[in-house]
Amino acid sequence: MIYLDNAATTKMSKVAIEAMYPYLDEIYGNPSSLHTAGQQANEALTDARARIARLFGCEPREITFTSGGSEADNQAILTAARIGERAGKRHIISTAFEHHAVLHTLDKLAKSGFEVTLLDVHENGLITAEQVAEAIRPDTCLVTVMYANNEIGTIQPIAEIGAVCREKGVLFHTDAVQAAGHLHINVKEQNIDMLSLSAHKFHGPKGIGALYARKSIRLESLIEGGAQERGKRAGTENTPAIMGMAAALEAACANLDANAARMIALRDRLIAGLREISHAILNGDAVKRLPGNVSFCFEGIEGESLLLLLDDKGICASSGSACTSGSLDPSHVLLAIGRVHDIAHGSLRLTLSEETTEDEIDYTIAAVKDVVEYLRGISPIWRDLCSGKKEFIIK
Ligand SMILES: *Cc1c(COP(=O)(O)O)cnc(C)c1O
């Protein structure tokens, strides 16, 4: 099996599994308990928090553990909204191609009287700091822009956006779930006030993540209960998962440059191979994209059929976001960069890992070529396009 769906989730690394093991076994105390067993677990949490904080250039107390990226996004946005509300500011700026954890939270706020401006994304999958600067108003309480897009892999100018927000005194949150462990991040240098991450996107366990929030921000608790996480997130901490996350993140950051260089070479080999297919287009900027992300649209193709036939050939791929597959709506990300419905339906996302090999890439190029040719061969739409009855959209 060739697994090319690492944006959906990754395989756990051996270091992460080994780091978890003692906490699934011998060290099982509740970190809130005062006895020795509890204190052993509590020390582990303190250690993990410090190690994670160091990797992002912040203080340990600025890291709150959550159940993952979705929860961190929700908590960051709702916190900024409450802070804004108290100051009479009810305007939020984001982009049209955020993850649904952000967009749906913003929808909810819009229904309770907030005004949300979603910035247009350029066809190359990028926004600019100037767009953000122009959209900021006196009543803006939050700018939330994702670090790197989960479908098309484009990397936003986060430091520049952070500088604009800092200058204008507006809180800046970034969903860095696709970036953490894959790109260099320093929250202080990049003027990031809040940042979400999720362990299962960098070879850690599922169901665990973290929210960085600058110490001047008092996080709004989404879950009421005990005083865990300094009262910002009730519920007994998932010690094994937290230890797995810290180990996975350290390993990812230690090898970040070497991994990125290898993956970029393979990514560009895959892009070059798929560009040989006629009436195909790469989604997102060719350079400002995640080392492991390849996203294409093929004209005259239905994405779901493409995925099933690739699966038959042993390749795990995606049409876009794992969260939207199963729904018939085309991806909001592809629509946001200006792909029309018919084209957006013919999408394919292949996301590499550090373990992907050149042989796997070459096999995948050949397999996608075969499958696209086969599907076009049996497609009435393709026949109309070739006979000139319909006009090609992708030239
Ligand atoms: C996966 C993902 C999320 C959600 O993270 P979970 O830990 O699965 O809740 C949020 N944002 C982006 C960009 C993602 O890729």
The ligand as an SDF file (V2000), in Angstrom:
LIG
                    3D

 15 15  0  0  0  0  0  0  0  0999 V2000
   -6.5790   18.3110   10.5610 C   0  0  0  0  0  0  0  0  0  0  0  0
   -6.7970   19.7660   10.6250 C   0  0  0  0  0  0  0  0  0  0  0  0
   -7.5690   20.3380   11.6550 C   0  0  0  0  0  0  0  0  0  0  0  0
   -8.2850   19.5050   12.6830 C   0  0  0  0  0  0  0  0  0  0  0  0
   -7.4140   18.8900   13.5670 O   0  0  0  0  0  0  0  0  0  0  0  0
   -7.9610   17.6710   14.4850 P   0  0  0  0  0  0  0  0  0  0  0  0
   -6.8550   17.3970   15.4240 O   0  0  0  0  0  0  0  0  0  0  0  0
   -8.2300   16.5490   13.5430 O   0  0  0  0  0  0  0  0  0  0  0  0
   -9.1900   18.1720   15.1600 O   0  0  0  0  0  0  0  0  0  0  0  0
   -7.6840   21.7060   11.7000 C   0  0  0  0  0  0  0  0  0  0  0  0
   -7.0800   22.4860   10.7870 N   0  0  0  0  0  0  0  0  0  0  0  0
   -6.3420   21.9830    9.7840 C   0  0  0  0  0  0  0  0  0  0  0  0
   -5.6690   22.8990    8.8280 C   0  0  0  0  0  0  0  0  0  0  0  0
   -6.1750   20.6010    9.6610 C   0  0  0  0  0  0  0  0  0  0  0  0
   -5.4460   20.1130    8.6680 O   0  0  0  0  0  0  0  0  0  0  0  0
  1  2  1  0
  2  3  1  0
  2 14  2  0
  3  4  1  0
  3 10  2  0
  4  5  1  0
  5  6  1  0
  6  7  2  0
  6  8  1  0
  6  9  1  0
 10 11  1  0
 11 12  2  0
 12 13  1  0
 12 14  1  0
 14 15  1  0
M  END
$$$$
